[in-house]
Structure formats: structure tokens, C-alpha cells
């Protein structure tokens, strides 16, 4: 499956430069997602706000699409249209820490069985930044939800600190 790795945000809440390159739990945020998406064809979706992230991806041999940086949904839609992508696509935010291996594989397996056009991954009732959408369908899609507890969305320094503590706790336990 093709995965659009969304790495074009401004990262203002974190306040540490380009958020995908910020280190949490011993590696850059973007590398947490790259590791989780190793079975997918990865396209990094950057913006004018993340030139160093774009360079980082290109240096590692990943395909990159530079969107306008208008917003998460607008940028992935721009990429889908511009690259004429088809079928279901995995859309993943580059600011996630995965507290265990295999989460993406479980999500893809659930999606293949659920019979719906799209999937939203949630934690505590809130989207975590992992979605599956069908590229050819505009507007609302028949959506299923998948609950995951072992993913942390890092938006603030407090989120990064919480991720570090949980990471250490889970690695010990």
C-alpha cells in the first residue's frame, strides 16, 4: 500500500524547529514513522515550512511531494491529485511515536477485513493521525474506526516528555 507521510506542518506548538526532525525516544519523529511504514511505498508530503525534512527524506532515497502547506487534509488531497494516486492510501502524520512494533500491520489487517472505504485510527476518542482513504472518492467516505493505545501524537514539549516516560516504561516492562 502507498503511504503518504505527512511532514509539512509548521510545528509551532512544539516550538523546536521542524517537528519531524525533533528527537523523541532516541530517534527523530520522522524515523518512528519510517520504521513503522517499512512495508509500504512511502511518499513524504512536505511543504515550504519543512525544507530540511524534505532534504532528509531525499537523502535517504524516499519519494517526496512538496505541497503548498495549507493544511493536513488539503496537502494530502493536493498530493493525491497531482500524482494521480489510486486506490486506498495510508495517510500518516510524521509526529507519532509508536510504543510497540507491528501497529501499522494490525491497522492494515483490520482495514482489509472491515469492509469500509476509509478508516480513522483513534485514541481516547480522538484521531491520532493515521487514516486510510480511497483516493478516487471525494467528500465523505464510509468510515470505520480503529482504537489504538500505543501511539502518541507529539505536538507539545509535554507530549514529548510523556512519550519518553512511556517508551522507557514499556521497554523495561
N, C-alpha and C positions, 0 to 999 in steps of 0.2 A: 504494500500500500504506500502511496505517496503521503509524506508528512510535510506540512508547512510549519516550520519552526518560526514562530513569531518573535522577532527580536528587534523591533523598531520603535519601541516606546521611549519616552523621554526620561523615565526613571526618577522623576522629581521627588516622589515620596521617600525613596531610599536616599537620595542626595549623595551618591558616591560615584558619579560619572555614569558611564554606560552600564546599565544594570546587568546585561548578560555576561559581562566580563568581571563582575564582582564575585569575590571568592567567599563561598559558604561551605562548611563541612569539608574543607581540604581541596576543593576544586571550584573552578568558575561555574556560575549558574548554568551557562550555556552547555558546559560539558556534562552536567547532570542529565540534561535532556538529550544530548547527542548519544550518551551511553544507553539511555532508555529506549531510544529510537533506532538502535543499531540494525534492526531487521527491516527498516523502512527506507525508501528512497527519500532522502531529506532535501528539502529546498528551504534555505534560510530566507525569511522575508524581513529585510532590514528597511531602514528609512534614512533620510538625510540626518537624523539625530543619532545614528549609530554607525558611523564610518569605520571605527576601529573594530567593531563586531563584524562588520562586513568583511574587512580585511582578514580577520581571524578565521572566518569560515572559508574564504577563498584560499588562504594559505594551506588549509587542511583538505582541500580538494572538493568542498561542497559547492553545490549549485546555489547561487544567490539571486534573489529578485529584490531590487530596491523599489519599494512602494513610496507613495507620497508622504506617509506618516500622518495621515488624517485620523486614524483610529484603528483599533484591533480588527473589527469586522470589515470596515472599509478597505483596509490594507489587504486582508486575505481575499476579499472579493476582487480587488484590482488584480492581484496576482493570478487568481483563477482565470479571469477573463483574458488577461494579457498573454498567459502561457497556454491558453486553450485546454486547461486541465479537465479531465472527465472522471466520472465515477465517484465513489466515496473517497474522501480525503480526511486524513487525520490532521487536525489543527491543534498545535501545542504551543503554549506560552513558554518562552525561554527563561522564565524566572521561577521555575519549580525545582524543589528538592524532593527526590524520591527516596523514601526511607527504607525501601527494600527493592530487590530486583524482581523483574517479571510483571510489574504493574501494567505496562503498556500491552504486553501479550495477553493478559487477562481481559483488558478492556476490549481489545480486538476480537478475542474469542467470544465475549459476551455480545458484542455488536453483530457478529456473524450469526448468532442464534436468535437475536431479539426480534427480527422481522420488521424493524422500523427503518425509516430513511435516514434518521440522524440520531446522534447520541450526545448527551451532555453529561460530563463527569462532575459530580458534586461531593462536597464535604460539608457536613453540618448544614445542609440545605442550600449551600452557596456554590456557584460554579468555581472550579479550581483552575480552569484554563486549558482543559483538554476536551475537544469536541470532535465528532465525526459528522461531516455534512456531505451531501451529494452535490457535486459541482454543477450539474445541469439544472438544478431546481432553484428557482428564485423564490424569495419570500419564505413563509413559514413551512417547515418540514415536519412530518410526523416524527415526533421526538420521544426517545426513551431516556431515562436517567440511570446512571450507574454510580453507586456510592463507593467512595474510596476514602480511607482514613490515613494512609501512609504517604500522602503528598502534601507538601507545604508550599504555598504561594508566597514568595518573598517580595513584599512591597515596601517594607519599612525596616529600619535597623532592629526593631523589636522582633519582627518576623525572622530575621536572620539569626538573632540570638536564640529564639525558640527552636529554630531548625537545628542549630548547633547542639543544643541540650538534648533534643530528641534523638539526633543522629548518634551522639555519644552513648545515650541510654540504650538505644536499640542495638548498637554494635557490641556493647557489653553483655546485653541480655540474650 
